[in-house]
Amino acid sequence: MTISTLTLNDGNQVPWIAFGTGTALRDQDVQNPVESAIVNGFTHLDGAQMYNNEESLGMAIRACGTPRSALFITTKLNGLQPDQTAKTALQVSLKKLGLKYVDLYLVHAPGHHAGRLKEVWKMMEECKREGLAESIGVSNFEVAHLQEILEGAEFPPSVNQVELHPYVWKSLQPVIALHKEHGIVTSSYGGLSPLFRVPGGPLDPIIEKIRERLESTRGQSVSVGQVLIKWLQQNGILVVTTSSKADRMREYLDTANVPELTAEEIESIENAGAQHYYKFLVLSD
């Protein structure tokens, strides 16, 4: 299966869907689930220093036999120790991963670098210039954080990875508008949260109605998860998702083959999401 890509503002290409090694996999040995993800078709692997599993992610990359050039590897900068910079922290990550470079390096959380965001971003830019990271970006940044680093930046962030699903879509519009202004790709984590964290919410009947229509149109099964992932994909979002189950991994990737939502269906999802604000994932230091 060939996975379609999104074009970043530095000209690089990123697969539109990634297998994440955080959430339930945080602090876990991820070699087996990552190898399974690669075997089942994922090429984009989303890691982070904070997840404390870069070594096993690297073991999976080496064990899978897939050429490095066929994989897209992301990691994220954690809070810095007094003697660290974003560059020296990445060098530690590269050693753990067994790689010479990552495809995407993100500042994981602005709160880790309060008062130092410009300084940290300058070092992120150095990582890009030196080829340690092909592309650089941020995560969990709000408008003020983005404006702080955009002022005087040599390279604007290529990606901002945020919690994104219909229950936060309305609140994220100022951030997404700034993304569009600067060509920043919006990346989503927690995209399926509405389905299992607040079942019975206003989104549920809308998603089920759309699922039935898509399944009838397609002539084969479509899941509620695929409906939400399709909504993200059609909004141009880079989707980060995870599972320990091979059949669920295949299901997520198969979303590319699900018929498109109509403009009316997209509007109905966003209107239902706007009825309630739920933010589920609070990043801890």
C-alpha positions in Angstrom: 0.0 0.0 0.0 1.3 3.4 -1.0 0.5 6.1 1.6 -0.2 9.5 0.3 1.8 12.5 1.6 1.4 16.1 2.6 3.8 18.7 1.5 5.6 20.6 4.2 6.5 24.3 3.9 10.2 23.4 3.5 9.3 21.2 0.4 9.6 17.9 2.2 6.9 15.2 2.1 5.3 13.6 5.1 3.0 10.5 5.1 -0.5 11.7 6.1 -0.8 9.0 8.9 1.7 8.0 11.6 2.0 5.2 14.1 2.4 6.9 17.5 4.6 5.4 20.3 3.1 7.6 23.1 -0.2 7.3 25.1 -0.6 3.6 26.1 2.9 2.8 24.7 4.7 5.4 26.8 7.4 4.0 29.0 6.9 0.6 27.3 9.1 -1.6 25.1 7.6 -0.7 21.7 9.7 -3.0 19.5 7.0 -5.5 18.8 4.1 -3.1 18.2 6.3 -0.9 15.9 7.5 -3.9 14.0 3.9 -5.0 13.6 2.9 -1.4 12.5 5.7 -1.5 9.8 4.7 -5.0 8.6 1.1 -3.9 8.3 2.0 -0.8 6.2 2.9 2.2 8.4 6.0 4.1 7.2 5.7 7.1 9.5 6.7 6.4 13.1 6.0 9.1 15.7 8.3 9.0 18.8 9.4 11.4 21.5 12.1 11.8 24.2 9.3 12.1 26.7 7.9 8.6 25.8 11.1 7.0 27.2 11.1 4.3 24.5 13.4 5.6 21.7 15.8 2.7 22.2 13.1 0.0 21.5 11.8 2.2 18.6 15.3 2.1 17.1 15.5 -1.7 17.6 12.3 -2.1 15.7 13.6 0.2 12.8 16.7 -1.9 12.6 14.9 -5.3 12.8 12.2 -4.6 10.3 14.5 -4.6 7.3 12.8 -1.7 5.7 15.2 0.7 4.0 15.7 3.9 6.1 14.8 6.0 3.0 11.3 4.3 3.0 10.6 5.3 6.6 9.7 8.7 8.1 10.8 9.1 11.7 9.6 11.8 14.1 10.9 12.5 17.6 10.2 15.4 20.0 12.3 17.6 22.3 11.6 17.1 26.0 12.4 19.7 28.7 16.1 20.5 28.6 18.7 19.7 31.4 20.8 22.7 32.4 23.7 21.7 30.2 21.6 20.6 27.2 20.5 22.3 24.0 17.9 21.1 21.5 20.9 20.0 19.3 22.7 17.9 22.0 19.3 16.4 23.1 18.7 15.3 19.5 22.1 13.8 19.3 21.3 11.6 22.3 18.0 10.6 20.6 19.8 9.7 17.4 22.2 7.5 19.3 19.2 5.8 21.0 17.4 5.4 17.7 20.5 4.2 15.8 20.0 6.9 13.2 22.0 9.6 11.5 19.0 11.9 11.2 15.3 12.2 11.9 12.8 13.3 9.3 10.9 15.5 11.8 12.0 17.0 15.1 9.3 18.8 17.2 9.5 21.0 20.3 7.1 18.8 22.4 5.6 21.5 24.7 6.1 25.3 24.9 5.7 25.1 28.7 9.0 23.2 29.0 10.9 26.3 27.6 9.0 29.3 29.1 10.9 32.5 28.3 13.4 30.6 26.1 11.3 29.7 23.1 13.2 31.9 20.6 16.5 30.5 21.9 15.3 26.9 21.6 13.9 27.5 18.1 17.3 28.9 16.9 18.9 25.6 18.0 16.1 23.7 16.2 17.0 25.6 13.1 20.6 24.6 13.5 19.6 21.0 13.7 17.9 21.4 10.3 20.8 23.3 8.8 23.2 20.5 9.8 21.0 17.7 8.5 20.3 16.2 11.9 16.6 16.8 11.2 15.2 17.1 7.7 12.2 19.2 9.0 11.5 20.9 12.3 8.2 21.8 14.0 6.4 22.1 17.3 3.7 20.4 19.3 1.0 21.7 21.7 1.7 25.4 20.6 -1.0 28.0 20.8 -1.2 31.2 18.8 1.0 33.2 21.2 3.7 30.5 21.2 3.8 30.3 17.4 4.0 34.1 17.1 6.9 34.2 19.5 9.1 31.9 17.4 7.8 33.0 14.0 9.2 36.5 14.6 12.6 36.4 13.1 12.6 32.7 12.3 14.8 31.5 9.5 12.6 28.4 9.1 8.9 28.5 10.2 7.7 25.3 11.9 6.7 22.8 9.3 4.2 21.0 11.7 2.3 21.7 14.9 1.0 18.6 16.5 -2.0 19.2 18.8 -4.9 17.3 20.3 -7.5 17.5 17.6 -10.9 16.1 17.2 -14.4 17.6 16.7 -14.8 18.5 20.4 -11.9 20.9 20.1 -12.2 21.9 16.5 -14.0 25.2 17.1 -11.5 26.3 19.8 -8.6 25.5 17.5 -9.7 27.7 14.6 -7.3 30.7 15.5 -4.4 28.2 15.6 -5.4 26.6 12.4 -5.8 30.0 10.7 -2.2 30.9 11.7 -1.1 27.5 10.4 -2.6 28.3 7.0 -1.0 31.7 6.9 2.5 30.2 7.3 2.0 26.8 5.5 2.2 24.9 8.8 0.8 21.4 8.6 -1.7 20.6 11.4 -1.1 17.2 13.0 -3.6 15.5 15.3 -3.2 13.3 18.3 -6.1 12.0 20.3 -8.3 12.1 17.2 -10.5 9.2 18.2 -10.9 10.3 21.8 -14.6 11.3 21.5 -15.5 7.7 20.7 -14.1 6.1 23.8 -13.5 8.9 26.4 -17.0 10.4 26.3 -19.4 7.9 24.7 -22.9 9.1 24.4 -21.8 12.7 23.4 -23.6 14.7 20.7 -21.1 13.4 18.1 -22.0 9.7 18.4 -25.3 9.6 16.4 -23.9 11.8 13.7 -20.8 9.5 13.3 -23.0 6.4 13.2 -25.3 7.8 10.6 -22.3 8.7 8.4 -20.7 5.3 9.0 -23.9 3.5 7.8 -23.9 5.7 4.6 -20.2 5.1 3.9 -20.6 1.3 4.5 -23.5 1.2 2.1 -21.7 3.2 -0.5 -18.5 1.1 -0.2 -20.1 -2.3 0.0 -17.9 -3.4 2.8 -17.5 -2.5 6.5 -16.6 1.0 7.7 -15.9 1.7 11.4 -16.8 4.7 13.4 -13.0 5.3 13.9 -12.6 5.4 10.1 -15.3 8.1 9.9 -13.3 10.4 12.3 -10.0 9.6 10.6 -11.6 10.4 7.2 -12.8 13.7 8.6 -9.3 14.6 9.7 -7.8 13.5 6.4 -10.2 15.6 4.4 -9.3 18.6 6.5 -5.7 18.1 5.5 -4.6 16.9 8.9 -1.6 14.7 9.6 -3.1 11.9 11.7 -1.1 10.2 14.6 -2.8 7.1 16.0 -1.8 4.0 17.7 -2.9 0.4 18.6 -1.4 -2.8 19.7 -3.7 -4.8 17.5 -2.7 -5.6 13.9 -6.2 -5.6 12.6 -6.8 -2.1 14.0 -3.6 -0.9 12.4 -4.8 -2.2 9.0 -8.2 -0.6 9.6 -6.6 2.9 10.2 -4.5 2.6 7.0 -7.5 1.4 5.1 -9.3 4.7 5.8 -7.6 6.0 2.7 -9.9 3.6 0.7 -13.1 4.7 2.5 -15.3 7.0 0.3 -15.1 10.7 1.0 -17.5 12.5 3.3 -19.8 15.0 1.7 -19.5 18.7 2.6 -22.8 18.3 4.5 -21.4 15.4 6.5 -18.2 17.3 7.4 -20.4 20.3 8.5 -22.6 18.0 10.6 -19.5 16.6 12.4 -18.1 20.0 13.1 -21.5 21.4 14.3 -22.0 18.4 16.7 -18.5 18.9 18.0 -19.1 22.5 18.6 -21.9 21.7 21.0 -19.5 20.5 23.7 -15.8 21.3 24.5 -13.8 18.4 25.7 -10.0 18.4 25.9 -8.8 15.0 27.1 -5.1 14.9 27.1 -3.1 17.3 29.4 0.6 17.2 28.7 2.6 16.7 31.9 6.1 17.9 32.3 
